[in-house]
Amino acid sequence: MIELYQFPFSHYCEKVRWALDYKGIAYRTVDLLPGFHFKHLAKLGPKTCVPVLRDGATIVQDSSAIISYLDQRHANPCLTPSGSDALREALDWEEYLDEQVGVNIRLWFYHHILPVRRLAVSFLLQGAGWHKKPLFVLAYPKVRRAMLQSMNINTDTARQAEEHLRAALEKLDEALVGRRFLVEDRFSRADLTACALLRRSCMPDETSKEIPPAVRELRDELKNRRLCRWVQSVYACYRQPRSARVSLSQ
């Protein structure tokens, strides 16, 4: 069975879960703990980031590379357009969204939540067994420092990330005028990427009623925007979990 090494809370991991579910592929998720995940990933490949997909002897890292791999191995239904122009447009959208929405919203979010230890621990421990919490709580100061350093999170970078994020959201809003999809007239990896990355900002989330004020303000601001209604509509139409999924915590 295919294995997906992931952080349950990661929007990049949601991209891959969605692709697997959309294609009806049976898989097992291996839920990792931030900071403690390095020893597991070191056995799989050269990168220390998730998601990582293991299909037998094949290891694929990076959400976009994984979607391409799945489209090659499980072509129906395909998330990648076949025409050269549409293909390039879909990949360009995916790269833009990954970099301008995914990276920036992650940095900005962590800037606001990491200082609040209780909220950060609750968020980062999603999917973890109860027995993992005491060890993670003790290690949290070290994990926090590592996250701040590895993602270069500080007041200046968070401000720049918010500016870039807002510009990307404006571009996405404009692109959706009079359109159901970002590329051609069909659901593709471009739409999946946009919606997966914006899931926590646009979809109702009962697990995060208590969040930093700045994060809640952005969510409230997005509620009535075109892109938020579109994300909710796409999730309702295309995000039905159809695969047989098994979860395992590490």
Secondary structure, DSSP 4 states (H G I P E B T S, - for coil): -EEEEE-TT-HHHHHHHHHHHHHT--EEEEE--TTTSHHHHTTT-S---S-EEEETTEEEESHHHHHHHHHHH--SS-SS-SSHHHHHHHHHHHHHHIIIIIIHHHHHHHHHHTTSHHHHHHHHTTT--GGGHHHHHHHHHHHHHHHHHHTT-SHHHHHHHHHHHHHHHHHHHHHTTT-SSSSTTS--HHHHHHHHHTHHHHS--GGGSS--HHHHHHHHHHTTSHHHHHHHHHHHHH----S-EEEEE-
